């Protein structure tokens, strides 16, 4: 069964639920609804699963980039401490430390921006697919409602 069919079955189950007095609540078959939701999850388009994977990978990349940046900064600090004794060497160490920090910050920024753009592109594709699916669902409901 595809997602649209499963949504139709779920909608029907909710609409056919027994009404409760003095409210908009209804009693429905919980097991059946949960089973339908489970089937919907199993039939999700691959793009949605990929988008979630990308989101998690993006987060891992950002964490790794931050750890790498911190490690590089710590390494630079150790290097600076060992070279403080001589003025000329100290100046070189400060210069290298600044370059390392700038490079690591630039690298982390590039990784963040690249992963954000990639994830945004995939999420945009998924959004477009979902918009199309919703439009088909609306048309199907309109057709269903127009049948007399």
N, C-alpha and C positions, 0 to 999 in steps of 0.2 A: 504494500500500500504506500502511496506517496504522501508527502506532508499535507498537501491540500485535502486529500481524502481523510486523513487522520484528523485534521482540524475540523472538517465537516462532521465527523463522527463525534468528536468531543463537543462541538457546538450543539449538536442534536441531543447529546446526553445531558448537557446543562439546561437546555431549553425544556426538555421533557422531565426534568426533576420535579418531584412533588413539592408544591408550594407550602410554605409555613405561614400560619395565620399571623396577621398584623406585622408584615414585614416583606422585604424583597428577597428573603433567603429561600433556598430550596434544598431539599434532600436529594442527593445524587448518589449513584453507585461509586463510592470512593475508589475501590479496587479497579473498576473499569476505567475511570478517569486517569488514575495513576498509570495503568497499563498503556493507555493511549499516549500519555505524555512520554513514557519510556520509548514507545514506538516512534514518536516524533523525534526524540533525541537520536535514536538509531538511524533515522532516515534524513538527518540534517545534511544539507549540501556540504560537500568537501571543503568549499571555500570558507564556510563558517568555522569548521574545525581547524583549517589552516590559519585563519585569522587569530584564533585563540592561541595556537601554537606560536605564531609570530609574536603575539603580545608577550607571551612568557619568555620566548627567546630574547626579545628586545630587552626585557627586564634583566635577564641573565647577563646580556652583553653590557648593559649599563653598570651592573654590579661589578662585573669583571674589570671593566674599564676604570671604575673608581678604585678597586683594589690595586690594579696595576699602577694607577696614578699615585696612590698612597705609597706603594712600594718604591716607585721611582723617586718620590719626594724624600722618603726615608733614606734611600741610598744617596741621594744628593746631599742631605744633611750630614750623613756620616762622612762623606767625601770632604765636605767643607770643614768639618771639625778636624780631620786629620791634616788639612793643609793650612790651618790658621797660623802656624808658627812663622812662616815666611810671607812677607808682604806681597811680593810678586806672585807667588804661588796662590796666596789667598785671593788676590784679585782674579786670577784665572778661575779659581774654584767658584767664586761668586758668579762669574760670567757663565760658566758651564752649568751651574745650578739653575740660573735663570733660564738658560736655553732648554735644559731638561724639563723644567717646570712648564715653560711655554709650549714645548713640543708635546708633553704629556697632556696638557690642557687642550691643545689643539686636536690631538688624536682623540681624546675623550669626546670633545665637542663634535668632531666629524662622525664618530661612531654613533653618538646620540642622534645627530641630525639624519644620518643615513638610515638608521633603523626606524626612526620616526617617519621618514618619508616612505620607506618601504611598507611599514605597517599601515600608514594612512592610505596608500595606494590600494592595498589589499582590502582594507576596510571599506573603501569607496566602492570597490568591485562588489563586495558582499552586500553593501547597502543598495546598490543598483539592482542586484539580483532579487533582494528582498522586496524592493519597491515593485519590481515586475511581478513577483509572486503575489503580493498584496493586491495589485491591480487585477490580476487574474482571479483572485479570490473574490474581490468585489463584483466583478463582472458575473462570475458564477452565481453569487448570491442574488444579484439583480435578476439574472435569468431565472433562477429558482423562484424568486418572489413574483415574477411576472407570469408564471405559469398558473392558469386558473382552472 
